[in-house]
Amino acid sequence: MEFPDSVKDAAFRRSGGQCECKRASHNHSGRCNTTVTRYSAEFNHIPVDPKTGANSLANCEVLCVTCCREVVSAAC
């Protein structure tokens, strides 16, 4: 399931317009911080399987396209 727009808006504000990815496997030292816009950002369920994760702000992370692709491909 997709996040409602209200959750996407709140997550984007929380992110400060930057990718929130902190995965060491993506070669970040800390957070990615790639700049994203509200409409270029990917909104990802923290447990990657959206069927098991709630569509809440606490379960939503803002990712850049590159990090999102790596997250999705790792989950397959």
N, C-alpha and C positions, 0 to 999 in steps of 0.2 A: 504494500500500500504506500501511497505517496503522502508526504507531509502536507498538511493544510498550509495555505499561504500565510496564515498568522504565525505559524511555527517557523516557516522559512524566513519571514521578516524578522522575527525575534532572534533567530540564530545568526542571521547576517549582521544584525546590530551588535550582538555579542562578539562576533568574530572581528569586528572593526574593519571589515573588508579584506581580510586576509585568510588564507588557507589555515585550518586548524590542525592539520595532520601532524602527529608527533611520532609516527612509526619509525623506529630505528632502521627497519628493513628498507626504508625509502631514502636512506642516507641523509637524514636530517640530523643536525645537532640541535635538539630542541624542537621547535615548531617550524613548519615549512615557511609560512608567512608570505607565500606568493600572493600578490594582489589579485582580487577577484571583484567582479561587480555582482550585484544582486541577481542578475540574469545570466551571468557566465558561471556562477558558482554551482557546484553539485552539492546536494543535500543528502547525506548518507546516514543510514541507520548505524549506530555504533556496533551492535551485533549486526554483521553484514547482511544476514538474512532478514528482510523486512517482515517476513511472516512471524518471526519470533520477537520482534522488537516493537515497542510502542511508538506511536507517532507523536511523541511529546518532545518538548524542547530539550529535556535532559538526555534524550536518546538521539539527538540530531547533531551531526557535525558538518561544518562547512568545509568543502574540499575544492581545490583547483582541479581542472580536468585531468592533469597528469597524475596526481595522487589518487583520484577516484578510479582511474583506469587500473592502477596498480592494486588498489584495494579489491576491486571487483575481480580482476584476474587471479589474485591470490585466493579468493574465496571459492573459485571453481574447482 
